[in-house]
């Protein structure tokens, strides 16, 4: 891909200023100054722009450790700040979308990708990608509830797919589902006459937040 097109796609520099930027100042590509808009770049080349190192990546996937009260939408809404704020230090922030939103009061694992097919495969129930949640409840958890959650519950006339439910303590469980219906975990607990007091997503497929501090993110390779 040409460097001008790549920089334009990133959205860091306005499209119409890129040629001028390259001509006037140039950009460091693998520590060499380039001025030609037609310069070809390849995956893992290193661009230095405005003092920031940008590893060239044609598709980007990241794991983000979302704190509560950040909203899983691309713009701030009311008092809630968009998760995109946490990606300010990511050169690809503009290109990323979420595979499976979290409510504002739910925290931990957000998977973001620039690749629509990857996102589709993670969220589509037929692909059976596991999403594992740690849930605390206001009411005591009974064996009957665990059984029901594992079989199916009715959510507004639609039944849930089989899930894995494991009681951890009187008021906490691990719930693993392959779907991502609106407020699914909270509604599943409500359907068995309980209520979520605290919710976090610990895992999507093989990915966890190991080594990622709250509010931080890291690149992953698929
Ligand atoms: N289920 C919910 O109810 N909320 C979330 O944020 C995620 C799953």
Boltz pocket constraint, residues with backbone or C-beta under 6 A from the ligand:
constraints:
  - pocket:
      binder: B
      contacts: [[A, 101], [A, 102], [A, 103], [A, 104], [A, 106], [A, 181], [A, 182], [A, 183], [A, 184], [A, 185], [A, 186], [A, 187], [A, 199]]
      max_distance: 6.0
